[in-house]
Amino acid sequence: MNEIPERIEREMFEIRSRMAPDVRDLKQHVAPQAVRKKLVARIKDRVSNAGKSLVESVKRQASMVGEAGRKGSPAPLTDAVKSDPRPLVLLAVSLVLTLMMARKLSNGRGD
């Protein structure tokens, strides 16, 4: 009967000794500096990929504008905008911001 507690204690000691490196490794991975470093790298990667994707989309839509002009039909352009509206939205936001700034500047000069 005395063997059972000793065996349990021995097994617990073995388990703890095997877990010690894992716990230290886990502490390194959840340290604030490590988390921040991984997060910054992930954000940079996603921003870079989004930028590349947006540039490709703008190029594709610009070529569709040329094609629509040559053919005299807006169908290729509308198809491109339906498939990816980001460049058109970006253009619209830029135009609105430009007009707002121009209005603000012209109101400032009228005084």
N, C-alpha and C positions, 0 to 999 in steps of 0.2 A: 504494500500500500504506500510505503514511503517513496517508492520509485516513481510513482506518478507525478507528484509535485516537482521532483528533481528533473524528470524528463521534460515536463512542461516548461520549467525555468530554463533548461538547456536549449529547448527549441525556441523560446522567446529570445534568448541571447543571440542565437544564430540568426534569427529573423532580423533583429535590431542591427546586428553587425552587417548584414547584407543590405539593409535599407539605408545605412548611414551615407554612403556615397550618393545614392539617389536623392536623399533629402538635401545634401549640400548642393548637388547639381540643380535641384528644383529652386533652392534659394537664389542661386545665381541667375536663373532664368526669369524669376519674378521680381528681381531687384528693380527699383524705379529707373535706374540708368539703363538697364538692359531693355526694359519695356519701352522706354522713350526712344532708344536707338532703333529698335525694331519698328516702332510705329512711324517714326520719321522716314525710315527707308521705304516702308510700305506706301506711305502717302506720296513720296517722291515718285515711286514707280507708277502708281495709279495716275498721278497728274501727267507724267510723261506719256503714258499710254493714251490717256484721254486727249492730250494735245496732238499726238500723232494721228489719232483716229479723226479728230476734228479737221486737221489739215487735209487729210485724204478726202474727207467728205466735201470740204470746200472746193478742192480741185475737181472732184467729180461733178459737182453742181455747176462750177464755172464752165466746164466743158459742155455740160448740158445746155447752158444758156447760149453758148455759141452754136450748138447744134440746133436749138430751137430757133435762133435767128436765121440760120441758113435755110432751114426747112420752112420757116414761116408758120410753124405749128408749136404751140406751147406744151404739147403732150409730153415730150421728154423731160422738160423742166418740172412739170407738175408731178410726174412719176418720181423724179429724184427728190423733190421736196417731201412727198408723201412717205418715201422710204426712210428719209433722215432729215427731219426739220431743223436740226441744230444750227446749221449755217444761216438759215433764214431768220431764226429767232435771234441769233447773235447780231445779225445785220439790223434787225428791227430795234433791238435794245440799244445798239450803238447809235442809230439814227435818232432815237428818242432822246438819249443823253446829250447828243450833239445839239439838237434843237433846244433842249432845256438850257444848256450852257449858253448858247447864242442868245436866247431870250433874256437870260439873266444879265449877260454882258450888255446887251442893247438897252435894257431898262436902267442899268447903272449909268450909262452915258446920257440918257435923256434928262437927267435932273438938272 
